[in-house]
């Protein structure tokens, strides 16, 4: 009869030991779509995510352009009033979305954006 031993190896989570400011800084280097996924880790990560100062949105990260538009709108609403240091936005040519994009820009201005990086093709 074979005896099975269960090994309990404890892995230290070093990232969670970092201060919130450093976590925000790290998250600011990854595309927003992927950085926002950290909210599933814990309640602390939800708070950290809401404070990430750099937002980077690109429709190529989404299967559908409508999903991209909805994601940006919801994310800006979710963040509440936390300041935005950098807002990077890449869009496709779609004249009907200009009012929505204009609203996003106004939102970032109200949140004291320091750097606004836009790639929005002009109309016809």
Secondary structure as GFF3:
##gff-version 3
##sequence-region A 1 124
A	DSSP	three_ten_helix	15	17	.	.	.	ID=ss1
A	DSSP	alpha_helix	20	27	.	.	.	ID=ss2
A	DSSP	alpha_helix	32	35	.	.	.	ID=ss3
A	DSSP	three_ten_helix	36	40	.	.	.	ID=ss4
A	DSSP	alpha_helix	43	50	.	.	.	ID=ss5
A	DSSP	beta_strand	54	58	.	.	.	ID=ss6
A	DSSP	three_ten_helix	59	61	.	.	.	ID=ss7
A	DSSP	alpha_helix	65	78	.	.	.	ID=ss8
A	DSSP	beta_strand	86	90	.	.	.	ID=ss9
A	DSSP	three_ten_helix	95	97	.	.	.	ID=ss10
A	DSSP	alpha_helix	98	110	.	.	.	ID=ss11
A	DSSP	beta_strand	115	119	.	.	.	ID=ss12
###
